[in-house]
Amino acid sequence: MSKDLERRDAKKPMTFGHAVAMTAVGVVGILVAFWVLSSLAGIIFFFVKIAVIIALIAAVFWLVSRFRH
């Protein structure tokens, strides 16, 4: 068991500065999470688009080769 660095016996109410700091950290965390998730979604969407384009090109070549015979 580790000892706390600060004793929490004295129950002090949350100060305005502490509330503002917690809110700021929460907002920054939400913004970073949104940016990361939107970047991941963008990368996944990019690869899906590339796969669809390759599949369409392959389908056109397959149809052309089928009609030529």
The 8 nearest C-alpha neighbors of each residue, nearest first, counted from 0:
[[1, 2, 3, 4, 5, 6, 7, 8],
 [2, 0, 3, 4, 5, 6, 7, 8],
 [1, 3, 4, 0, 5, 6, 7, 8],
 [4, 2, 5, 6, 1, 7, 0, 8],
 [5, 3, 2, 6, 1, 7, 8, 0],
 [4, 6, 3, 7, 2, 8, 9, 1],
 [5, 7, 8, 3, 4, 9, 2, 10],
 [6, 8, 9, 5, 10, 3, 11, 4],
 [9, 7, 6, 10, 11, 5, 3, 4],
 [8, 10, 7, 11, 6, 12, 5, 13],
 [11, 9, 8, 12, 7, 13, 6, 14],
 [12, 10, 9, 13, 14, 7, 8, 6],
 [13, 11, 14, 10, 15, 9, 17, 18],
 [14, 12, 17, 11, 15, 18, 16, 10],
 [13, 15, 17, 16, 12, 18, 11, 19],
 [16, 14, 18, 17, 19, 13, 20, 12],
 [17, 15, 19, 14, 18, 20, 13, 21],
 [16, 18, 20, 14, 15, 19, 21, 13],
 [19, 17, 15, 21, 16, 20, 22, 14],
 [20, 18, 16, 22, 17, 21, 23, 15],
 [19, 21, 17, 23, 22, 18, 16, 24],
 [20, 22, 18, 24, 23, 19, 17, 25],
 [21, 23, 25, 19, 20, 24, 18, 26],
 [24, 22, 20, 26, 25, 21, 19, 27],
 [23, 25, 21, 27, 22, 26, 28, 20],
 [24, 26, 28, 22, 23, 27, 21, 29],
 [27, 25, 29, 23, 28, 24, 22, 30],
 [28, 26, 30, 24, 29, 25, 31, 23],
 [29, 27, 25, 31, 26, 30, 24, 32],
 [28, 30, 32, 26, 27, 31, 33, 25],
 [31, 29, 27, 33, 28, 32, 34, 26],
 [32, 30, 34, 28, 33, 29, 35, 27],
 [31, 33, 29, 35, 34, 30, 36, 28],
 [32, 34, 30, 36, 31, 35, 37, 29],
 [35, 33, 31, 37, 32, 36, 38, 30],
 [36, 34, 38, 32, 37, 33, 31, 39],
 [35, 37, 39, 33, 38, 34, 32, 40],
 [36, 38, 40, 34, 39, 35, 33, 41],
 [37, 39, 41, 35, 36, 40, 34, 42],
 [40, 38, 36, 42, 41, 37, 43, 35],
 [39, 41, 37, 43, 38, 42, 44, 36],
 [42, 40, 38, 44, 39, 43, 37, 45],
 [41, 43, 45, 39, 44, 40, 38, 46],
 [42, 44, 40, 46, 45, 41, 39, 47],
 [45, 43, 47, 41, 42, 46, 40, 48],
 [46, 44, 42, 48, 43, 47, 41, 49],
 [47, 45, 49, 43, 48, 44, 50, 42],
 [46, 48, 44, 50, 49, 45, 51, 43],
 [49, 47, 51, 45, 46, 50, 44, 52],
 [48, 50, 46, 52, 47, 51, 53, 45],
 [49, 51, 47, 53, 48, 52, 54, 46],
 [52, 50, 54, 48, 53, 49, 55, 47],
 [51, 53, 55, 49, 54, 50, 48, 56],
 [52, 54, 56, 50, 55, 51, 57, 49],
 [55, 53, 51, 57, 52, 56, 58, 50],
 [56, 54, 58, 52, 57, 53, 51, 59],
 [55, 57, 53, 59, 58, 54, 52, 60],
 [56, 58, 54, 60, 55, 59, 61, 53],
 [59, 57, 61, 55, 56, 60, 54, 62],
 [60, 58, 62, 56, 61, 57, 63, 55],
 [59, 61, 63, 57, 58, 62, 64, 56],
 [62, 60, 58, 64, 59, 63, 57, 65],
 [63, 61, 65, 59, 64, 60, 58, 66],
 [64, 62, 60, 66, 65, 61, 59, 67],
 [63, 65, 61, 67, 62, 66, 60, 68],
 [66, 64, 62, 63, 67, 68, 61, 60],
 [65, 67, 63, 68, 64, 62, 61, 60],
 [66, 68, 64, 65, 63, 62, 61, 60],
 [67, 66, 65, 64, 63, 62, 61, 60]]
